[in-house]
């Protein structure tokens, strides 16, 4: 009986991890319209988005055939006069961010200062280590239970 419960628990955990691997969640905001999206980031429920519901920018669709987000990003732009921070879903190869981080060619006056890419859920916020720590604790708890 105990073995069956352990097996069901392990299957449930594995299924939830697999499901979350296909649907990346990221913060989606722009400091120009939402001051809480700036350098002193203050997350809210309205900023959380399932990237499966967001399509890639049109200018990226011309370069590669990626329809699903592969991670999250935080871009810092220099709009003439002030910096702007954009948090969004990332489309492209996370090991080669040059293509996915490129700037919109229709905005030639905007200079990109940085582009940070990550692959965890909601990792483009300021407290990105909390989900990782929770996953590590869960992993060790499962290992302890199954041994």
SULFENLIN-V287499 format. One record per run of one state. SS is the DSSP state (2 for helix, 1 for strand, 0 for the rest). FROM is the first residue (numbers start at 1). LEN is the number of residues. If there is no record, write none. Layout:
SS_FROM_LEN + SS_FROM_LEN
//
This chain:
0_1_1 + 2_2_21 + 0_23_2 + 1_25_3 + 0_28_1 + 1_29_2 + 0_31_4 + 2_35_3 + 0_38_7 + 2_45_3 + 1_48_3 + 2_51_3 + 0_54_4 + 2_58_4 + 0_62_9 + 1_71_9 + 0_80_2 + 1_82_9 + 0_91_6 + 2_97_4 + 0_101_10 + 1_111_8 + 0_119_10 + 2_129_18 + 0_147_1
//
